[in-house]
């Protein structure tokens, strides 16, 4: 059966973020009714054409249970990525959790690069320049909007 396993044993609060251009961090909490010995395993597939990969670097809690994963060298494609967290316990079957995620929606962008400000005492004021942030995918610079917050005048 597709949803075999004890109700309440699947992971909860699953979320992922991509940061520093190519690192992805996924975390979750144990199901509220999962047995104490439940161990979880994360698999993901970037697209239908690519192989499914298991986490290579699990984040563990104080009971050595897998509660997250760090992926390196992640690249963002155009398809939704598929994530699956399954579990095992010697006491009962554990329900799986799965989700499709648009990776570009979970990317935390780096700050703009080479920010410079040239200020003069005359009416010209200040000229502030910068370069767009580094990205894990090709993006048009004109797609970005910037906001400048001047703290001290």
Buried (B, 14 or more C-beta within 10 A) or exposed (E): EEEEBBEEBBBEEBEBEBBEBBBBBBBBBBBEEBBEEBBBBBBBBBEEEEEEEEBEEBBEEEEEBBBBBBBEEBEBBEBBBBBBBBBEBEEBEBBBBEBEBEBBEBBEBBEBEEEEEEEEEEEEEEEEEBEBBEBBEEBEEEEEEEEEEEEEE
